[in-house]
Amino acid sequence: MFFCRLQGFDFWNNTLKAARFVVAPMVDQSELAWRLLSRRHGAQLCYTPMLHAQVFVRDANYRRENLYNEVCEEDRPLITQVRIYTSKVFYRLLMMADLITHTCINIDYCDAIDLNLGCPQMIAKRGHYGVFLQDEWELLEKMIRLANEKLSVPITCKIRVFKEIEKTVCYAQMLEKAGCQLLTVHGRTKDQKGAMTGIASWEHIKAVRKAVNIPVFANGNIQHLSDVERCIQGDRGSGSYECRLGMLPPVWEMAEEYLEVVKQYPPCTLSYVRAHLFKLWHHTLQIHQDLREELAKAKNLEGLADVSKKLRLRCQEEIAKGKDVEEREDSLPFPHWICQPYVRPVPKEPVANGNSQGSEVKKTVCQKRALEDSDGSPDTLSKNKQKKRSRNPNKNFCPEQKPKYIKCEQCGNPKGNKCVFNLCRGCCKKKAYKEVADCPTKFYVKVLKKGKSVYSHNYCYMHNLRIYNTMTIHTVVEKVWTPMHL
């Protein structure tokens, strides 16, 4: 199948309109409202949140909630990012030819498909996707070549670098040769994450940009708008790929404008909105801890807006009293009520005896908010268990008082209360099948009649088979196992 589509720099110049300021895909944070807000403040290209390819193929509701419901003429150009861990899943995605061409991954919904080869999180390691496909060049080449043949829109890739610049360049050239039309290079390695994030290497990005003949987006070390210009001029890249707005307005202006966009373009998941407000108000919430509590407990959009309004009023009071200069933290270049990036602190070095001053400070400052029982005493249960207790006040979480179950003799799972073999449901089924043995409970039974196996009453009901009496049915087959409810 051949599609007439733009490639490389023609694709970047015409379809993506030579975008240089790009909003990166963020997990549960790149929803339509945030993308539109970003575009109002200078973003020229946005990405959708990463989509799970396997779920996307099989679940129509997932496709509707994560792609169809977020169609907007203002939200273009737009690239859809997907995560894929095997060529088999990728092939299934591409084989949905009619669905891809007419209803989902089409020019009507997005302008390109981005393959996420840069996620370093543990969930990506367990799922075998993201940067953990970095060493499987043959598999990646096969998937990208297949996508380039089957998709009606260009395929792009996001990668992380290797420690060696030469290996990173060879990696990028392989992707380009396979059919990648645009490459995003995050200048950090697979191990640079969390507390060990460190500084991204623009030298790696610069080397890749010189070695390939497709557009390259730089990712990493962007905290202010000036960093974007510096990165483009230093690396001569095609754009800068970041998720920050790059401006410094008062936080309440951004928060109120975002909430207005959310109301204008429903539906938007409340957890997404709450997370954005927590990030916007991050530095202010370190001072006003009580409003942090209220923001965390708000149950609807109006509640979140009320907390944001209270934060605005408190900040304006501080400005009127001149406290914005007097009480500024040394670590912040601007007052806390100004939009500015959050820089992760460097991890503390442990002391020789195993204790560290940083850990003691962390214990006193970063404490989880304590929920209280009906009697007012603080609850030491986890948040999940407290939710269960709110639904069932009599639920018991004491390990000593939990009922003890007799274990299955084979697998260790709780055995059936009336199973004569002292086995669990699964092991009882296997034993009955292998030994032609019956368990006189509601477990699996093989019913024999004149050398033939017949269905139980329950199975006939489920499969709409005609029943003449309790033990005789219209259709007889061999070796059928069903729960017996006679």
Secondary structure, DSSP 8 states (H G I E B T S, - for coil): -------HHHIIIIISTT--EEE---TTT--HHHHHHHHHTT--EEE---EEHHHHHH-HHHHHHHTGGG--TTS-SEEEEEE---HHHHHHHHH-HHHHHHTSSSTTT-SEEEEEE---SHHHHHHT-GGGGTT-HHHHHHHHHHHHHH-SS-EEEEEE--SSHHHHHHHHHHHHHHT---EEEESS-TT--GGG-----HHHHHHHHHH-SS-EEEESS--SHHHHHHHHHHH--SEEEESS-----BHHHHHHHHHHHHHHS----HHHHHHHHHHHTHHHHTT-HHHHHHHHH--SHHHHHHHHHHHHHHHHHHHHHTHHHHT--TT-SS-TTB-------------TTS--HHHHHHHHHS-----B-TTS-B--S-HHHHHHHHH-TT----GGGS----B-TTT-SB--TT-TT---HHHHHHHHHHHT---SSSSEE--EETTEE---HHHHHHTT--EEETTEES---SS--EE---
